[in-house]
Amino acid sequence: MNYKQWIVASAALVLVGAGIAKNSIQFDSSSIQLDADITEKTETVEKTELTAEESFALKANTLFHTLDLKAFNAPSEKVFTMALKGYFKMQEEGLIKNNKLTIVDFSVSSTQKRLWVIDMEKNTVLLESVVAHGKRTGDEFATAFSNRINSHMSSLGFYKTGETYQGSNGFSMRLDGLEKGINDNARTRAIVVHGADYASPALALKQGRLGRSYGCPAVPNEVNKELIELIKEESCLFIYSTQQDYLKQSKYLI
């Protein structure tokens, strides 16, 4: 029995009891007041019942505003909320074993820190970094995206982080795109997290943009190992852009 049902049942019992008592004693004002109090509480419960969407929005707002930022900045609340929605859906599908959420916001300039790692168990930001996009995705800003092999573009959407390996770019981590037609060619395309000299904040300051990859979310070499160790082996990574086509068709955001 939920709270509303308990209130209604209690009210019924009180009224029955009051009817019985009326035959032997005078029905006093305290019973009337009790009935009024119950009615008021029932109406309050009805007014505070939330839809699933409203309940999620409230939870996301609370989590965002209680984030322990340490010495870092926060991602935008809008992008955080989207990432959270996908994270919870992935969790429901049993896809997450490592409770970290990585957000990459490609609506932000490549000269700025636009990658965050959040520990969802502690609601704490663990890391913040610049991150490169694909060479055909844009210059300073990421504007074009593709799932095609050899497109040299970044792909948007939700990913599950995979295993680590030593490759041509050193210590790296594979990614599995979870959205069909959007990023599901990631493993075939060798879209991985790795370190790169061109993903350097100093280079970004010098040339007005970060260096670019073949589609991989490449990070500074000095950040790479820490990042991968935090998020490897089945955590959630979300790459965001303002591209409306993606936002309207993502199975994790609808």
N, C-alpha and C positions, 0 to 999 in steps of 0.2 A: 504494500500500500504506500503510495507516494504522499507527500506532505499535503497536497490539495485534497486527496481522498480522505486522509486522516482528519482534516479540518471539517469536511462535510459530514463524516460519520459522527464525529464528536458533537457537532451541532444537532444532529438528529437525536442522539442519545439525551442531550440536554433538554430538547423540546419534549421528548417522550416522558422524561423524568418530571418535567415541569407540569405536564398534563396530569400525571398521576398525583402529584403533590397538590394540585389545585382542588381535588376533592376533599382534602383534609385540612389544608392550611391556606392561608391567603397567598396568592401569587405576588411576590414583592418586586420592588424595582431592581434588586440586584440580579434577578433572573433576566429581566429585560435588558439590563446593561451587558450581561454576559452574552446574550444573543446578538446584540449590536456589535460587541467586540469580535465575535466569531465571523460575522458577516464582513466586517472591515478587513479582517485578516485574510479571508477567502478572496476578496476583491483585490487585495494587495498581491497575493500569490498569482492570480490571473494576470495582473498587470506586469508582473516581473518574469513571467514565462518567456523564454527566448527561443527563437528559431535556431536551428543548427548553425546557420551562417552568422547570426548575431552572436551566438555563444563562442564560435571560433574567433570572430573579430575582437571580442572582449578579451579572450585568452591571448591572442597575438599582441594586442595593445599592452596588456599587462606585462607580458614577457619582454617586449621591446623596451618599455620604460623602466624595467628593473634589471636590464642587462648590466652585468659587471664588466665595464669597459677596460679595466686596468689602466694602461697608459694609451689606449687606442681610441680611435674615432669609431663611430657606429655607422653601419650602412644606413641607407634611407629606410624609414619605417615601411614605406610602400613595398620596396623590394624584399625587405625582411619578411613581411607578411606573406608575400607570394612564395618565398622560399620555404616558409614554415608550413604552408598548405601542402606543398609537394612532399616535404619531409614526413609529415604525419601520414600521408597516403602511402608513401614508400614503407613506412613503419608498419602500417596495417597490412601491407602485402608481404611482410616478412623479408624485405630486401635490405634492412639495415641491421648490422651487427656492431658497428662502431658508431656510437651516438654523437658524431660530429656533423655539423652542417657547414659546408663551405659555400659562400656566396661570391659570385663574380658579377660585378655590375658593369656591363659594357656600354652603358649610357654615359659613363664618366670618362673624361679624358685619359688617355694612356699615360699621361705625365703624372697622374694622381694615383694614390693607393686605392685600388678598387676590388681587392680580394680580402675576404674576412673568413676566419675559421672560428666557429662558435661551438663550445662544449654545451650540448643540450641538457646534460644531466645537471650541470652547475650554472647554466645560463650565463656563461662567461665568454668573452671574446679572448681567444688565445693567440691570434696572429692577425696581422694586417700587412698587405703588400701590394706593390704594383704587379701587373700581370699583362703579358703580351697577347695580342690577337693576331689572326692570320694576315698575311701580307696582302691578300686580295679582299680583305674585309674592310679595309680603310686605312687612313693615315693616322692622324692623331686620335680620331674617333672611329669606333667600329660601327659600320653602317650597312654592310652586306654579309649575308650568312648563307651557308650551304652545307648539305649533307653529302654532296657528290664526292666521289673519289677523285683525287688530284685537283680539287678546286682551290686548294691553298686558302680556304676560308674557314673561319670559326663556325661552330654549330651551337645553337642555343639549347636551352632546356635542362632537364634533370638527368644526371648521370649517377651511376653507382661506381665508387672507386674500387679498383682491382688490386692485383698483385704488383709487387715491385720487381725491378730487374736492372741489370747493368747494360746499357746500350750505347749507341754512338754519341748520345748526349749525357752520358754518365748515369748516375742514379736516377731512375725514372719510375713512373707508376702508370699502369694501364687504366683506361676508363671504358665503361660500358654505357653507351647511350640508351636510355630507356624509352625514347619516344620515336615511334615508327615514322620514317620519312623526314624526321627532323634532325636526329643525331644518332640513329641506330647503326650507322656505318662507322662509328668512332673507332672501334677495335680494328676493323678492316683497313681504315685509313691511317692507323697508328697514331691516333690523336691521344696524346699522353701528357701527363704533368712531368716537366723536367726543368732543369736549370739552364740558363743561357746567358752568355756575355751581353747579348743585345737587349736583355731584359734588365737594364741597368738604370736606376734613377738618375745617375750622373749623365748618361747618354741622353736621356729624355730632356734634361735641362739644356744640354748642349744643342740638340737638333730640333727641339720642340715637339717631339713625340718619342715614344718607346720604340725600340726595334721590334720587328714582326716575325712571326713564325710561319709554318706551313699549315697552321690551324690549331696548333697545340696551345693550351694555356701555360705558356712558359713564364717562369719566375726568376728573380735574381739568384745567382749561384749560392750566395750566402744564406738564402732563405730556403732553398730547395729541399735539403735533407730534413730540416725541422718540419716543414709543411707536409712532406710525404709521410713521415713517421706518425704525424698526428692523424692523418685522414685515410691512410691505406686500409684496405681490406673491408670493403662494404660499408662505407659511409655515404652521405648524400652530398653531391656537388651540383649547384644550380648556376647556370650561366644566363644572365638576364640582358635583355635589350628592350627598347620601346617598340620594337617591330610588332605591329598589330596582328599580322597574319599568325605569328606564333602565339601571341597572348590569347587569341580567340580559339585556337584549336588544341592547345596543350591539354592532354588528358589529366594532368596533375593540377591544372589551374581552373578548369571548368567546374 
